Amino acid sequence: MDFVKLLDNAKIDYVVVSGYIAIVFGRPRGTEDVDIFIKGNIKNLIPLISKNKFEIINCREDEADEFIKTYAIRIARENQVFPNIN
């Protein structure tokens, strides 16, 4: 919820999609990550991550712009791996 508030405050459009299909079909589902699609360029998001005590856990912050073109970035609270946002 803290990360979603960060997106809301930054006026970044997003949709949470984690487990949506499983939930719609009534299947209980546990997970260690939350999947979020972010609309548009993530350049506005990158500086907010560390300022709000989150970190990118699968690439360096200065690589995120290029990395996101091929892969999803994973974001977690500083010094934590789970839960994370993908």
Buried (B, 14 or more C-beta within 10 A) or exposed (E): EEBEEBBEEEEBEBEEEBBEEEEEEEEEEEEEBBBBEBEEEBEEBBEBBEEBEBBBBBBEBEEBBEBBEEEBBBBBBEEEEEEBBB
